[in-house]
Amino acid sequence: MTTSAKHILFLSVFLLSVMGIEPARAQTTSSGEKYNLIVSDQPLVVVLEQLSRMAGVTFSYNPDQVGVNRKITLRITGKTLDEIMQQLFDEDIFDFRRKGSQVVIYKKTEKVTPIGEKVQPVDASSKQPDTVYLIKEQRVTDTVVKIEIQSKTDTVYLVEKQPEPKIGSKDIFRNNPPMYARLKPQTTFDAGFKFSGLLSYRNFSGEEQYKELLNTYRDADSGFAFSGAAGLTLQLNYQRLSFITGVEMVQLAYRFNYNFSTSTGGFYLKDTLDAYYTLIDNDTTWFYLIDSSYQPLDVQQYRYNTLVKYRYLDFPIVFQYNVPLGRNLIYFKGGLIAGVSVGKTGYYLSADTHRVTDLKSLKTRPLLMSALLGGGITLPVSSKIIFSAGMYYRYALQSVYKDFEIKTYPAALGADVSLMIRL
């Protein structure tokens, strides 16, 4: 080999050593510090940004090669940056290296000669003399493209005004939950208004010595009379059971129909209708047929056809059991009514004179207890409002009057409706 060829070979080896070409994995990204990373269905670019903030590094890569929109789902706990990168990228396709705080991600397409690997010298003995071989040096570098991605979106709402649909009969109860859905194992409260119509009557009883007066009372009480009630209702519900109370103003009316007459003064009429005689032995005796009747001078007729009214402020204590029936409920209820007397008007027959007297002269029981039994149906109006309708029967357990010979027990058959709202 000539002197010039030796110089060229030596210069080539020297340049390769001095330039210090880095190997494919000259420095790993791992610093020994461990991180936690939890992502679900996130793009790769978002995951790298999150990892960059945690590790304090900057990633450089070609977005077209690594696939920045690829969805990533990972749950990593206590791993180094190097281990996380190996899970993010296929090490058969991608590689990475770190320069300070810069991490370069690239595709394995070019082979780079690692640092420290010696260049094989040319065997000069196999070459012809005076032949100069020029070694062409090719340095392969990575093209690093740093792309800053900014996402800006603008949401525009287009409002299209359409005519409101007409509500038909099928739509009124469309969004109402069925009543059985309200039978939950939890406590709920309802409040509302209640109205009742009543057909009222009275029952009478008395001792044997007042039998005639008792019959007169029964004759004077001429059938049903219309009564009514209105008030506020409170209802406590738990599954199928309900407790009902409240306050109601009640008027119980009864028809009093009694007639009698009185007379004052007068005289007796004496009329001879005929005269005749008879023979008894030899004696003749005269007889006179006389008709005598009393003629009153002043006759007065009395007729009473009026209403007897009792007014009470009722406080019901009622228990109710509910049974589902389609979207509705049917219920059965029973309990007591504590009625506080607030007034009375009308007439009664006195026990001693059998004369008509004002009720104000009788002592009324201040608290009248009555029993109640009934049933009905409950329908949903909306998710908060329910409508109920039913019938019931009430009967007084005590006499209205405290110290009167004829015991009087008010009773009524009623129909009620209520509108309740769930609190």
C-alpha positions as CSV (number, residue, x, y, z in Angstrom):
1,M,0.0,0.0,0.0
2,T,1.3,3.4,-0.8
3,T,2.0,6.1,1.7
4,S,-1.0,8.1,0.5
5,A,-3.4,5.2,1.0
6,K,-2.2,4.7,4.5
7,H,-2.7,8.3,5.3
8,I,-6.3,8.2,4.0
9,L,-7.1,5.1,6.0
10,F,-5.7,6.5,9.2
11,L,-7.5,9.8,8.7
12,S,-10.8,7.9,8.3
13,V,-10.4,5.9,11.5
14,F,-9.5,9.1,13.4
15,L,-12.5,11.0,12.1
16,L,-14.9,8.2,13.1
17,S,-13.5,8.1,16.6
18,V,-13.5,11.9,17.1
19,M,-17.0,12.5,15.7
20,G,-18.5,10.0,18.3
21,I,-21.5,8.7,16.4
22,E,-24.2,7.7,19.1
23,P,-25.7,4.3,19.1
24,A,-29.3,3.5,18.6
25,R,-29.9,3.5,22.4
26,A,-27.1,5.7,23.5
27,Q,-28.9,6.7,26.7
28,T,-32.0,5.4,28.2
29,T,-34.8,7.6,29.4
30,S,-35.0,6.0,32.8
31,S,-33.8,8.1,35.7
32,G,-34.9,5.6,38.4
33,E,-37.9,7.6,39.4
34,K,-41.2,5.8,39.3
35,Y,-44.5,7.2,38.1
36,N,-48.2,6.3,38.1
37,L,-50.2,6.7,34.9
38,I,-53.9,6.0,34.5
39,V,-55.6,6.8,31.2
40,S,-58.7,5.5,29.5
41,D,-59.4,5.8,25.8
42,Q,-57.2,8.9,25.3
43,P,-55.2,9.9,22.2
44,L,-51.5,9.2,22.3
45,V,-50.7,12.9,22.0
46,V,-52.7,13.6,25.3
47,V,-50.9,10.7,27.1
48,L,-47.5,12.1,26.0
49,E,-48.4,15.5,27.2
50,Q,-49.5,14.1,30.6
51,L,-46.3,12.1,30.8
52,S,-44.2,15.1,29.9
53,R,-45.6,17.1,32.8
54,M,-45.0,14.3,35.3
55,A,-41.4,13.4,34.2
56,G,-40.3,17.0,33.3
57,V,-39.2,16.0,29.8
58,T,-40.0,17.1,26.3
59,F,-40.9,14.6,23.6
60,S,-39.8,15.0,20.0
61,Y,-41.3,12.7,17.3
62,N,-42.8,12.6,13.9
63,P,-46.6,12.6,14.3
64,D,-47.1,10.7,11.1
65,Q,-44.9,7.8,12.3
66,V,-46.1,7.4,15.9
67,G,-49.8,7.9,15.3
68,V,-50.8,10.7,17.6
69,N,-54.5,9.9,17.4
70,R,-54.1,6.3,18.5
71,K,-56.3,5.6,21.5
72,I,-54.5,4.5,24.7
73,T,-55.9,2.8,27.8
74,L,-53.4,2.1,30.5
75,R,-53.2,1.6,34.3
76,I,-49.6,1.8,35.4
77,T,-48.4,2.0,39.0
78,G,-44.8,2.4,40.2
79,K,-43.1,2.2,36.8
80,T,-40.0,4.1,35.5
81,L,-40.3,6.3,32.4
82,D,-38.4,3.7,30.4
83,E,-40.9,1.0,31.3
84,I,-43.8,3.2,30.5
85,M,-42.3,4.1,27.1
86,Q,-41.9,0.4,26.3
87,Q,-45.7,-0.2,27.0
88,L,-46.6,2.8,24.8
89,F,-44.5,1.8,21.8
90,D,-43.6,-1.5,20.1
91,E,-39.8,-1.9,20.7
92,D,-39.5,-3.9,17.4
93,I,-40.7,-0.8,15.5
94,F,-39.8,2.3,17.6
95,D,-36.8,3.3,19.6
96,F,-36.0,6.4,21.7
97,R,-33.1,8.1,23.3
98,R,-32.6,11.0,25.7
99,K,-30.5,14.1,25.5
100,G,-30.9,16.0,28.8
101,S,-34.6,16.7,29.1
102,Q,-35.3,15.9,25.5
103,V,-36.6,12.5,24.6
104,V,-36.5,11.6,20.9
105,I,-38.9,8.9,19.5
106,Y,-38.0,7.5,16.1
107,K,-38.7,4.6,13.9
108,K,-36.0,1.9,13.4
109,T,-35.3,2.5,9.7
110,E,-31.6,3.3,9.5
111,K,-28.6,1.6,11.1
112,V,-26.2,3.8,13.0
113,T,-22.7,2.7,13.9
114,P,-22.4,2.6,17.7
115,I,-19.7,4.5,19.5
116,G,-16.5,2.5,20.2
117,E,-17.0,0.0,17.3
118,K,-13.9,-0.2,15.2
119,V,-13.9,0.3,11.5
120,Q,-12.5,-2.8,9.8
121,P,-9.3,-1.9,7.9
122,V,-8.9,-2.8,4.3
123,D,-6.7,-5.8,3.5
124,A,-4.1,-4.1,1.4
125,S,-2.5,-7.4,0.4
126,S,-5.5,-8.3,-1.6
127,K,-5.4,-5.1,-3.5
128,Q,-3.4,-4.2,-6.5
129,P,-0.5,-1.9,-5.9
130,D,-0.8,1.7,-6.7
131,T,-4.6,1.4,-6.2
132,V,-6.1,4.2,-4.0
133,Y,-9.3,3.4,-2.2
134,L,-11.4,6.3,-1.1
135,I,-13.8,5.5,1.9
136,K,-16.9,7.5,1.7
137,E,-18.3,8.5,5.1
138,Q,-22.0,8.7,5.4
139,R,-23.5,10.1,8.7
140,V,-27.1,9.1,9.3
141,T,-29.0,11.5,11.5
142,D,-32.7,11.6,12.6
143,T,-35.0,14.2,11.4
144,V,-36.7,15.6,14.5
145,V,-39.9,17.5,13.9
146,K,-41.4,19.3,16.9
147,I,-45.0,20.1,16.3
148,E,-47.0,22.2,18.7
149,I,-50.7,21.2,18.5
150,Q,-53.3,23.6,19.5
151,S,-57.0,22.7,19.4
152,K,-59.5,25.4,19.2
153,T,-63.2,24.6,18.8
154,D,-66.2,26.8,18.6
155,T,-69.7,25.3,19.4
156,V,-72.5,26.9,17.6
157,Y,-76.1,26.1,18.6
158,L,-78.7,26.4,15.8
159,V,-82.1,26.9,17.3
160,E,-85.0,25.9,15.1
161,K,-88.4,27.1,16.3
162,Q,-91.1,24.6,15.8
163,P,-94.8,25.0,16.6
164,E,-95.8,23.5,19.9
165,P,-97.7,20.2,19.6
166,K,-101.2,20.2,20.7
167,I,-101.9,18.2,23.9
168,G,-104.5,15.5,23.4
169,S,-106.3,13.4,25.9
170,K,-103.7,10.7,25.6
171,D,-100.9,13.1,26.6
172,I,-102.5,14.3,29.9
173,F,-101.4,11.4,32.0
174,R,-98.5,10.2,29.8
175,N,-95.7,11.2,32.2
176,N,-97.5,10.2,35.4
177,P,-96.0,7.3,37.3
178,P,-98.5,4.6,38.2
179,M,-99.8,4.6,41.8
180,Y,-98.1,1.2,42.6
181,A,-94.7,2.9,42.0
182,R,-95.4,5.1,45.1
183,L,-95.7,2.1,47.4
184,K,-92.1,2.3,48.5
185,P,-90.5,1.1,51.7
186,Q,-89.9,4.7,52.8
187,T,-92.0,7.3,54.6
188,T,-93.8,9.9,52.5
189,F,-96.2,12.7,53.3
190,D,-99.2,14.0,51.5
191,A,-101.4,17.0,52.2
192,G,-104.5,18.3,50.5
193,F,-108.2,19.3,50.6
194,K,-111.2,17.1,51.2
195,F,-114.9,17.7,50.5
196,S,-117.8,15.4,51.5
197,G,-121.5,15.1,50.9
198,L,-123.6,13.4,53.5
199,L,-127.1,11.9,53.9
200,S,-127.6,12.0,57.6
201,Y,-130.2,10.5,59.9
202,R,-130.6,9.8,63.7
203,N,-131.2,6.7,65.8
204,F,-133.2,7.0,69.1
205,S,-133.3,4.8,72.2
206,G,-134.9,5.2,75.6
207,E,-136.3,3.4,78.7
208,E,-139.6,1.7,78.7
209,Q,-141.4,4.5,80.5
210,Y,-140.6,6.8,77.6
211,K,-141.9,4.4,75.0
212,E,-144.7,6.7,73.8
213,L,-142.3,9.7,73.5
214,L,-139.8,7.5,71.8
215,N,-142.3,6.5,69.1
216,T,-143.2,10.2,68.7
217,Y,-139.6,11.1,68.2
218,R,-139.2,8.4,65.5
219,D,-142.3,9.6,63.7
220,A,-141.1,13.2,63.8
221,D,-137.7,12.3,62.4
222,S,-138.8,12.2,58.7
223,G,-136.0,10.6,56.8
224,F,-132.6,11.7,55.4
225,A,-131.4,15.3,55.1
226,F,-128.4,16.5,53.1
227,S,-125.3,17.5,55.0
228,G,-121.7,18.3,54.2
229,A,-118.1,18.6,55.3
230,A,-114.9,20.3,54.1
231,G,-111.3,20.5,55.5
232,L,-107.6,19.8,55.3
233,T,-106.1,16.3,55.2
234,L,-102.7,15.1,56.2
235,Q,-101.5,11.6,55.1
236,L,-98.5,9.6,56.2
237,N,-97.6,6.7,53.9
238,Y,-95.3,3.6,54.2
239,Q,-95.6,0.9,51.6
240,R,-99.3,-0.1,51.5
241,L,-100.3,1.5,54.8
242,S,-101.4,5.1,55.4
243,F,-102.3,7.1,58.5
244,I,-104.7,9.9,57.9
245,T,-105.6,12.8,60.1
246,G,-106.5,16.5,59.7
247,V,-109.3,18.9,60.6
248,E,-112.8,19.2,59.0
249,M,-115.8,21.4,59.5
250,V,-118.9,19.2,59.5
251,Q,-122.7,20.0,59.6
252,L,-125.1,17.2,60.3
253,A,-128.7,18.1,59.4
254,Y,-131.9,16.2,60.3
255,R,-135.5,16.9,59.3
256,F,-138.0,17.5,62.2
257,N,-141.7,17.1,61.2
258,Y,-144.2,17.3,64.0
259,N,-147.9,18.4,64.2
260,F,-150.3,18.9,67.2
261,S,-153.3,21.1,68.2
262,T,-154.6,22.7,71.4
263,S,-158.0,24.0,72.5
264,T,-159.2,26.5,75.2
265,G,-162.7,27.3,76.6
266,G,-166.0,25.8,75.3
267,F,-169.4,24.3,76.4
268,Y,-171.5,21.1,76.3
269,L,-174.4,20.7,73.9
270,K,-177.6,19.1,75.3
271,D,-180.2,18.1,72.7
272,T,-183.5,16.1,73.3
273,L,-183.7,13.8,70.5
274,D,-187.0,11.9,71.5
275,A,-189.4,11.4,74.3
276,Y,-191.3,8.2,75.0
277,Y,-193.0,6.4,77.9
278,T,-193.3,2.8,79.0
279,L,-195.7,0.8,81.2
280,I,-194.3,-1.0,84.2
281,D,-197.2,-2.7,85.8
282,N,-199.7,0.1,86.2
283,D,-197.1,2.9,86.3
284,T,-196.3,5.1,83.4
285,T,-192.7,6.5,83.3
286,W,-191.3,9.1,80.8
287,F,-187.8,8.8,79.4
288,Y,-185.8,11.4,77.5
289,L,-182.9,10.7,75.1
290,I,-180.3,13.4,75.6
291,D,-177.1,13.9,73.5
292,S,-174.3,16.1,75.1
293,S,-171.0,17.0,73.5
294,Y,-168.2,19.5,74.3
295,Q,-167.8,22.4,72.0
296,P,-164.4,24.2,72.3
297,L,-164.3,27.9,71.8
298,D,-160.5,28.2,70.8
299,V,-158.7,25.5,68.8
300,Q,-155.0,26.0,67.7
301,Q,-153.1,23.8,65.2
302,Y,-149.3,23.6,65.3
303,R,-147.1,22.2,62.5
304,Y,-143.2,22.0,62.6
305,N,-141.3,21.1,59.5
306,T,-137.8,22.3,60.0
307,L,-134.1,21.2,60.2
308,V,-132.2,20.2,63.3
309,K,-128.5,21.0,62.7
310,Y,-125.4,19.9,64.7
311,R,-122.0,21.5,63.8
312,Y,-118.7,19.8,64.7
313,L,-115.0,20.4,64.2
314,D,-113.8,16.9,63.4
315,F,-110.4,15.4,64.0
316,P,-110.2,12.0,62.3
317,I,-107.8,9.2,63.3
318,V,-108.0,6.8,60.4
319,F,-105.8,3.9,59.1
320,Q,-105.9,3.0,55.4
321,Y,-104.8,0.0,53.4
322,N,-103.9,0.4,49.7
323,V,-104.1,-2.3,47.0
324,P,-102.8,-1.8,43.4
325,L,-105.3,-1.9,40.6
326,G,-103.8,-1.2,37.2
327,R,-102.3,2.2,37.4
328,N,-104.5,3.1,40.3
329,L,-105.0,2.1,43.9
330,I,-108.1,1.0,45.7
331,Y,-108.2,1.5,49.5
332,F,-110.1,0.4,52.6
333,K,-110.1,2.6,55.7
334,G,-111.4,2.6,59.2
335,G,-111.0,4.6,62.4
336,L,-112.4,7.1,64.9
337,I,-113.6,10.7,64.6
338,A,-113.3,13.1,67.6
339,G,-116.0,15.8,67.0
340,V,-115.8,19.0,69.0
341,S,-119.3,20.6,69.2
342,V,-119.4,24.2,67.9
343,G,-123.1,24.8,67.7
344,K,-126.7,23.5,67.2
345,T,-130.0,24.9,66.0
346,G,-133.6,23.4,65.8
347,Y,-136.3,22.0,68.1
348,Y,-137.0,18.9,70.2
349,L,-139.9,17.4,72.2
350,S,-139.7,17.8,75.9
351,A,-140.1,14.6,77.9
352,D,-142.5,16.0,80.5
353,T,-144.9,18.2,78.5
354,H,-144.4,16.7,75.0
355,R,-144.2,20.2,73.8
356,V,-141.8,21.5,71.1
357,T,-138.9,23.4,72.7
358,D,-135.7,25.1,71.4
359,L,-132.6,22.9,71.4
360,K,-130.6,25.7,73.2
361,S,-132.2,24.6,76.4
362,L,-130.5,21.1,76.2
363,K,-127.0,20.4,77.2
364,T,-124.9,19.0,74.3
365,R,-122.0,16.7,74.8
366,P,-118.8,18.8,74.1
367,L,-116.8,15.9,72.5
368,L,-118.7,13.3,70.4
369,M,-116.8,10.2,69.4
370,S,-117.9,8.4,66.2
371,A,-116.7,5.4,64.2
372,L,-115.9,5.4,60.5
373,L,-115.6,2.7,57.8
374,G,-115.1,3.3,54.1
375,G,-113.3,2.7,50.8
376,G,-112.5,4.2,47.4
377,I,-110.0,4.6,44.6
378,T,-106.9,6.8,44.1
379,L,-105.8,8.0,40.7
380,P,-102.5,9.8,39.6
381,V,-102.9,13.3,38.2
382,S,-99.1,14.1,38.0
383,S,-95.9,12.9,39.6
384,K,-96.8,15.0,42.7
385,I,-100.6,15.3,42.7
386,I,-103.2,12.5,43.3
387,F,-107.0,12.4,43.3
388,S,-109.1,10.2,45.5
389,A,-112.8,9.5,45.6
390,G,-114.7,7.1,47.9
391,M,-117.6,6.4,50.2
392,Y,-117.8,6.0,54.0
393,Y,-120.2,5.5,56.8
394,R,-120.0,7.2,60.2
395,Y,-122.0,6.4,63.4
396,A,-121.9,8.2,66.8
397,L,-120.8,6.0,69.7
398,Q,-122.4,8.4,72.2
399,S,-125.6,10.4,72.5
400,V,-125.6,14.0,71.4
401,Y,-127.2,15.2,74.7
402,K,-125.8,14.7,78.1
403,D,-128.9,14.6,80.4
404,F,-131.9,13.8,78.2
405,E,-134.3,10.8,78.5
406,I,-134.2,10.1,74.7
407,K,-130.7,9.0,73.5
408,T,-129.9,10.5,70.1
409,Y,-127.2,9.0,67.9
410,P,-126.3,10.9,64.7
411,A,-125.3,8.8,61.6
412,A,-124.5,9.6,58.0
413,L,-123.6,7.9,54.7
414,G,-121.1,10.0,52.8
415,A,-119.2,10.4,49.5
416,D,-115.9,12.3,49.6
417,V,-113.3,13.6,47.1
418,S,-109.8,14.8,47.9
419,L,-106.9,16.3,46.0
420,M,-103.5,15.6,47.5
421,I,-99.9,16.8,46.8
422,R,-96.8,14.8,47.8
423,L,-94.5,16.9,50.0
